[in-house]
Amino acid sequence: MKKIKSILIANRGEIAIRISETAKKMGIKTYGIKTSKEPGAYYLQFMDKIIDFTEIVSDIPEFLDIDRIIYAAKEYDIDAVHPGYGYLAENPYFAQKCNDEKIIFIGPSPDSIYKLGNKTIAKQLAASHKVPLLQGSNGNIRDYKHAKQLAQKIGYPVILKAASGGGGRGMRIVEKESDIEKMFRMAQNEAEKAFADPSVFMEKYVRNPRHIEFQILADHHDNIIHLGERECSIQRKHQKLIEESPSVALNEELRAKMGKSAIDIAKASNYRNAGTVEFLLDESGNFYFMEMNTRIQVEHPVTEMVTGYDLVEWQIRIAQDETLTIRQEDVKLKGWAIECRINAEDVQAGFTPYLGTIEKISYSKGKTCRFDSGITEGSNVTASFDSMLAKLICYGETREKAITNTLTALNKLQIQGIKTTIPFCKAVLNHHKFKSGDISTSFIAKDMKKLYYQEEDEEMIAAFWAALNYNVELETEDQTYVDYEKGKNMTPWLMNKRLKSL
């Protein structure tokens, strides 16, 4: 393969900025796509050249329009396409189309994407290499009667999963036989809508597991390594919200076993480039293969922080046929890193998406914190795109220090104009069970009595600002009144000090 000199980034938001920054460091020219729904997007400021898709009328969203993306890459004589995550990142047809047109696809082969993207095939590959699997169906389920027979054999509870896709869609937990028909149809319908494939399979459902994933890198010269694990157990409805690396649940022996299994899966599918192998870890320390994501992950920065390796750089280097210079013995996990996903969601209203305009944004900068953001002041949050606005990633020499640094950064992070998941992230990191590492995928449902964190004097501060604004509107100086009854110790001096700390 030739050396990559230009990349079309077929994505938006923070991941488009992330890819562009690394590419530019490598001396690579970056191209971004301007869309009709987001013509003034922040990420476009980080591109060397913008390709305007706004004048073309199409029923297909810009980042899903394979023919238009391929045409643009050829028209501008662009060497490679980076799909980021989501959209076309795990579309084998898109990868094959790039190959056919002599455009470098920065990711694995179409064959690997197809095999690992279909969870039924992926499980068969895992079984062939003796990677531990949960008891379940050998293939897709024919109908609800078939599902009922399997569930009786496996034993309730069971979980139905979409054979294609991921992100928690097409998944249903079935606790008893009377629910199997309804849940089967719901899983099928959701899988059809989300992935254009109604196929579902069944597994034994594990209560209170941890979600542990391993980052791998594989080149075109039969070199495959893993870069340790990420703990992704803090999730809601199978959607990850907070991630960390490493995991308190793993010792060196278990890390070596799970890492070997991750590498075995990659070998079984002739995998190339960066990828993530996901496992469930039960309360007895047994692990089971779930799936493999054939792309860069949202949570990849925590791995970068504890290993020191730039994963996007290695994606590009592997795509241009460079040999992996990192050996397994070179990989050392140093310190701890935590990532909080900052979503435009109203936590108090059941995590409903929140639309509006970013009026102000401010955050701390430093060696221990990284803020990967796709927004700036004036950015519009619309229903056209995913609710994730940014990621706050913080480092510490120990897990305790990483938690402290993350809470400090969350307190300094201000996004005004919309509601976000910042109060939720504070609530998790302040929770005694999270601090002790006693977590599972059911942590939010089981252990969190309150889904948002509120400072003791937060109501007083809100009252102060409300009164102050009311006073300004009336253009008088003698009508401001704050009732200090609830917080007699909240003097004006102390309130000013608290305001500065927020």
Buried (B, 14 or more C-beta within 10 A) or exposed (E): EEEBBBBBBBBBBBBBBBBBBBBBEBEBBBBBBBBBBBEEBBBBEBBBEBBEBEEEEEEEBBBBBBEBBBEBBEEEEBBBBBBBBBBBBBBBEBBBBBEEEEBBBBBBBBBBBBBBBBBBBBBBBBBEBEBBBBEBBEEBBEEBEBBBEBBEEBEBBBBBBBBBBBBBBBBBBBEEEEBBBEBBBBBBEBBBEBBEBBBBBBBBBBEEBBBBBBBBBBBBEEBBBBBBBBBBBBBBEBBBBBBBBBBBBBEEEBBEBBBBBBBBBBBBBEBBBBBBBBBBBBEEEBBBBBBBBBBBBBBBBBBBBBBEBBBBBBBBBBBBBBEBEBEBEEBEBEBBBBBBBBBBBBBEEEBEBBEBEBEEBEBBEEEBBBBBBBBEBEBBBEEEBBBBBBBBBBBBEEBEBBBBBBBBBBBBBEBEBBBBBBBBBBBBBEBEBBBEEEBBBEBBEEBBEEBBBEBEBEEBBEBBEEBEEEBEEEEEEEEBEBEBEEBEEBEEEEBEEBEEEE
